[in-house]
Every structure is written in structure tokens, then in C-alpha cells.
Amino acid sequence: MIPKKAVILAAGKGSRLMPFTAEIPKGLVRVQGKPFLLWEIEGLHRLGVEEILILTGYRSEKIESLLGPSFQGTALRYLFNPFYGTANNASTLGLAEEFMEGGGLIVEGDIVWGRSFQEALRRGLESASQPISWAALPFLDGMDGSLLVSDQELKVRSMDFRRSGAPLPEGVLWKSSGLVSLSSEGSLAYFPLLLKEDPATTPKYYDQVFQANLSRLPIQILPVPGENWMEVDSPEDLKIAEGLSL
């Protein structure tokens, strides 16, 4: 089932995207003329998401001013993380506990995606059977970031955070697409673990909390294509994203 709610992580400074983020938050950097956040909001709207909570921090007022209270009938809400400068995004996501009580989608705020990604995501969400479903694409040489290892039945067995050039583990390897779906049961299992982190100082990413608790958090991979998807962390990534067929 496709969740009716989504939360977008958009609090960070985006220092690796300087100078583009000198005056605006990372989520407002434009790819093909459109801010990251608007790519995501439009995609979530097409999926049927009815309410989106945007978690802000750096230059939060610019996000609220540009996006406003709704997008074509999809309600937009905002929560500010005062610790965005001293903690990582596990702190930011913790703000969404109440909003996510009935489940929902977690979306990283620096992703752009096209229609084929969205359609594959839709099919995956409609057939998902686990409390936690992680949209991911096949992990290729040269990739880094969140690496998920599954069995042949697409159940996640381990996670790692790979830097380019590091050896790859054995198994079926997946690159996180920056989108996780929680059912009501999944949300109730995950958020108490997340909220054990100090909101003011935790250095953890939200996915590291998943990694540390895999034995109690069953996760299913939802395969999505990577040809019109991009996580934009640097000016070099931005150049590549400009050439995608979105």
C-alpha cells in the first residue's frame, strides 16, 4: 500500500555543494530549472501522497517562502530542527515521530527522480509485504554511500557505508535511493530506537540507526531503476544531474 504521508529531510547546510548553497538551503538548489524539493514533492503528489512534512534547518525561511502551504492539493507542513548545525539527520528525522505514527515515506532532500523511477516505486510499494521497505537500485562500481546487502528474496541481511574504492561484500548489493517506506508497525519499531540518540549532538545518519538494529527491523528491498535518479552531493553531481532524462 502506498502511504498517504511523507517526510522530507531538508535541514542540512549542504556544504559539499558550495558555492550553490552559500545563500540557499540544499533543497532549493536547481536541477534542470527546478529545486530538488520540488522534484520530490511533485513525485510524491503523483504517487498519491496527501501530506508532506518538510524538516528544515539551514535557511528554513527560504524553503517555506518558496513552497508555501500546499502543492496541487497536497498539504505541506514544516518543522524546524534547531540542532541542524551540531547533529546529523538522525536528529532531524526524530522530529517526525508523531507525524509518522501511522507510517509513511522517509525521503532524503537531495534526490531528483524521473517518471520511470516513480512508476517502479509505485509498483514496489503496492506489493510491499514487510513493515520496512527500502527503495534501492543495483550497486555499481564507483558508487559510495549506503550499501545494502540482501538475499535472493530481497530481504536485507546487512548494511554498510562504502567509500569509493573500498572492497565490496558478498551478496546481492543495492545502493540506497534515499527513500524508505514504513508501515504503522515499522514506524512503531523504528522511532523508539531513533529517539535514543541525543537530538543536539548525535553524529548519526538515520540509516545508521537502521544498520545498528537490523536484527529487530526486517527490511525488504524495493528495486528501482537508476538511469533517471540522482543523489546530488557536489557540483560534479549537479553537472551529471543536468544531463539526466527526468
Number of C-alpha atoms within 10 A of each C-alpha: 13 19 21 18 22 27 24 25 24 30 29 25 19 22 14 13 19 14 12 17 18 13 11 18 24 29 27 22 19 18 19 14 8 12 17 24 26 18 20 21 22 15 19 22 19 15 17 14 21 19 23 26 19 26 24 26 22 23 18 20 13 15 21 15 9 10 15 13 14 14 16 8 11 20 16 19 16 17 15 17 24 16 19 21 14 12 21 20 23 23 28 27 25 22 17 20 17 11 15 24 16 17 23 25 25 23 21 21 27 24 21 26 24 19 14 17 22 19 16 15 21 19 15 20 19 11 11 19 13 18 20 24 26 30 23 25 21 17 19 11 10 9 14 17 12 20 22 28 21 20 14 9 9 17 19 22 17 19 20 16 15 16 13 12 10 11 9 14 13 8 13 17 22 24 24 24 26 19 20 22 28 25 23 16 14 22 22 17 17 19 19 12 14 22 16 12 17 14 23 16 15 16 16 16 16 18 18 16 18 19 17 13 12 14 11 10 18 17 26 24 25 26 22 24 19 17 14 17 22 21 18 24 16 15 14 10 13 18 13 12 22 14 11 16 13 18
